[in-house]
Amino acid sequence: MASVNRTCRIFILLLGLLHFSKSFITPRISFFLGSPGRLQSHYISSEARNTTVLLLSPDASTLFVGARNAVLSLDVSKPDVITQKSKYDWAPKDLTRCGTAEKKNCANFIRVLQFINSTHLYACGSFAFKPADIILTVDNLSVSREAQRAKGLCPYKGSERNTALFVDGELYTATTNDFAGADPVISRYFSNGRADLSLEKLSTTLSDPTFISSTYIPSERKVLFFFREEGAEYKFMERFTVSRVAQVCRDDNGGTLTLQKRWTTFAKSQLICQTEKQLPLNLLQDIVMVPPGDDESPDNTLFYGIFTSQWPLTSSQSAVCVFTLSDIKTAFTGNYKSFTNQWTDEPNTDGNLGNCKLNSESDTILNLVKKTFLTASHVYSVGKNQLLTSREEYSRITAQRVKAANGHKYSVLYLLTESGFLHKAVLLKNRTHIIEEIQVFKPPQTLKSIIVSVTKGVVFIGFSEGVVRVPVANCSYYPSCAECVLARDPFCGWDPQDKVCVLVSNMKPNLHQDVDNGNVSEQCDSFEKENSPRLQNEVHLNQLVMLPCHSRSRLAKVSWRFSNHSIVPMSLYLQNKDGSLVVNVTPSTAMEFHCVTEEQGFQQTAVIFSLKLCLYQKSHYNGLVAVSILLAICICVIAVGAVLWWRKHQNKADLQCQPFQHIVT
């Protein structure tokens, strides 16, 4: 068995190397925190620390926030400011369960915040490791029902993932049922005139799960739960984690004898986010449902999920996959696997498995259902492909459908990274384009949540320090038709009359836009000619000069040209990674340089530099030459004078010595 596991690990590493070589999608434009090019509204307050859950009112004017020891309502009706409306302080007084190691978590972290109806909110918090819930009024957060113990409704630990939602006044929840977080359960509470339900406690029903999300499908009268867990069916692997979708039916009342107060409709299937010959990214991090259009079948409901890997080699990478309700339904109506001492195939010939109408069935059928809840087939992503892969580790996702200027609808994804950036991506025909990335906070942030308001056109992000609001569109940032079209943002189109990039929803006619291809020549050339900025630099001879060229787009290719449009040879010049050009100034290089950017086949001159030699430098050079010549002449004169002086004194010495020479003679 050990050798099998070793072989599997080697195989996984080899697959990982293949996966590691995949190309990643680069965001077109980056905005850093505080950048004036991308406005944000922040609500940073000590009262909104450790934001765990966000809930938006139906009119999108009030944002309800579940935070540490408090529930808040924020006024988000104004576009440029967020203000507090009401607050309910809900801090625990009994801290007896808090050991020394748990002091920092010894608080009430709100883990569930849901509308019961139009007038009341339900909140459930960890309450210092003693879960409690409460009902508050929507208008001013006053107490409508006092706090009660809520074991099994939300987790004991504030950092533990869970999910819950109300359907017709009944609470469907997935969490853990004990202090250690080792007793997972999927339950229904507040059941109207019928028994509350929970899962049969079997080791194979749930195996160390992490609950991610849940949603109600009205057309199926089913609640779907999304989570990841240890794959009990993969015994040849050591702790192989798989991602799941599970179902329970709205009409489930439990069995009469067998499965009393237990789900008779629980079933689960594996989600696969993997491309051919690639290592599966098996850890579901978040998932969001996007409903179909009014004229589409409910089967076209889409689920966009973020997946990462449990393997160290690819643990910092992410992928986004999309699944359809149709494929999920197919898995739940197909064949199953049954577990007694081992997993065996169980044909679903009678259609009882995964059926929503088993309440009055015989004990024989219910006993079969009790041990047969895993589908034989998996739910694969659409086309068995990944929509995008990223070097960034994504943690949260939300999405919406957007109608472009030509009437076509596009899916836009908002992806939150662990490094504190929000990626806005649009799904094109055969690829994904990340329009921009916006830094919204500085890491690390342990608690995060995200929702989009389609009506207001904003994304709300909750994190450990508060709440930030980001508009979904930033059309005014693009100053020209070319930039507006190259953005390939379905929200934005170029208005040729006013010569501005505007929101498509403004319903102006004849807006120019090309989301799929970003073809500037078709959209802009006929009516717009852009002028490039010219900069003149005075330079010195033999000086190294750096000419910066910063494209708005990270996808644009930067090159340099002479004034005659010929390419600047890199054998004589140096181009840095950021696109800037380094020039060694000589009489032959003091000329004009054009920085040209190319994107989607469209070229434009970003800036023109003209290098001009300083005139005073020539005068200084001539003066230096003259001084040098004079200095040489002076040195020669001094040398000649010294020689003459030496000869003169030498002759005098010879005359003085002549008498002595005569006497000797």
Secondary structure as GFF3:
##gff-version 3
##sequence-region A 1 665
A	DSSP	alpha_helix	2	20	.	.	.	ID=ss1
A	DSSP	beta_strand	29	31	.	.	.	ID=ss2
A	DSSP	beta_strand	41	44	.	.	.	ID=ss3
A	DSSP	three_ten_helix	46	48	.	.	.	ID=ss4
A	DSSP	beta_strand	53	56	.	.	.	ID=ss5
A	DSSP	beta_strand	62	67	.	.	.	ID=ss6
A	DSSP	beta_strand	70	75	.	.	.	ID=ss7
A	DSSP	beta_strand	83	89	.	.	.	ID=ss8
A	DSSP	three_ten_helix	100	105	.	.	.	ID=ss9
A	DSSP	beta_strand	110	115	.	.	.	ID=ss10
A	DSSP	beta_strand	120	125	.	.	.	ID=ss11
A	DSSP	beta_strand	132	137	.	.	.	ID=ss12
A	DSSP	beta_strand	143	149	.	.	.	ID=ss13
A	DSSP	beta_strand	163	167	.	.	.	ID=ss14
A	DSSP	beta_strand	170	176	.	.	.	ID=ss15
A	DSSP	beta_strand	184	189	.	.	.	ID=ss16
A	DSSP	beta_strand	210	217	.	.	.	ID=ss17
A	DSSP	beta_strand	222	230	.	.	.	ID=ss18
A	DSSP	beta_strand	241	249	.	.	.	ID=ss19
A	DSSP	beta_strand	267	272	.	.	.	ID=ss20
A	DSSP	beta_strand	283	290	.	.	.	ID=ss21
A	DSSP	three_ten_helix	298	300	.	.	.	ID=ss22
A	DSSP	beta_strand	302	308	.	.	.	ID=ss23
A	DSSP	three_ten_helix	312	314	.	.	.	ID=ss24
A	DSSP	beta_strand	318	324	.	.	.	ID=ss25
A	DSSP	alpha_helix	325	333	.	.	.	ID=ss26
A	DSSP	beta_strand	336	339	.	.	.	ID=ss27
A	DSSP	beta_strand	343	346	.	.	.	ID=ss28
A	DSSP	alpha_helix	363	371	.	.	.	ID=ss29
A	DSSP	beta_strand	372	375	.	.	.	ID=ss30
A	DSSP	beta_strand	379	380	.	.	.	ID=ss31
A	DSSP	three_ten_helix	382	384	.	.	.	ID=ss32
A	DSSP	beta_strand	388	390	.	.	.	ID=ss33
A	DSSP	beta_strand	394	403	.	.	.	ID=ss34
A	DSSP	beta_strand	409	417	.	.	.	ID=ss35
A	DSSP	beta_strand	421	427	.	.	.	ID=ss36
A	DSSP	beta_strand	432	439	.	.	.	ID=ss37
A	DSSP	beta_strand	449	453	.	.	.	ID=ss38
A	DSSP	beta_strand	458	463	.	.	.	ID=ss39
A	DSSP	beta_strand	466	471	.	.	.	ID=ss40
A	DSSP	three_ten_helix	475	477	.	.	.	ID=ss41
A	DSSP	alpha_helix	481	486	.	.	.	ID=ss42
A	DSSP	beta_strand	492	495	.	.	.	ID=ss43
A	DSSP	beta_strand	500	503	.	.	.	ID=ss44
A	DSSP	three_ten_helix	504	506	.	.	.	ID=ss45
A	DSSP	alpha_helix	520	523	.	.	.	ID=ss46
A	DSSP	beta_strand	534	539	.	.	.	ID=ss47
A	DSSP	beta_strand	544	547	.	.	.	ID=ss48
A	DSSP	beta_strand	557	562	.	.	.	ID=ss49
A	DSSP	beta_strand	574	575	.	.	.	ID=ss50
A	DSSP	beta_strand	581	584	.	.	.	ID=ss51
A	DSSP	beta_strand	592	599	.	.	.	ID=ss52
A	DSSP	beta_strand	602	613	.	.	.	ID=ss53
A	DSSP	alpha_helix	616	664	.	.	.	ID=ss54
###
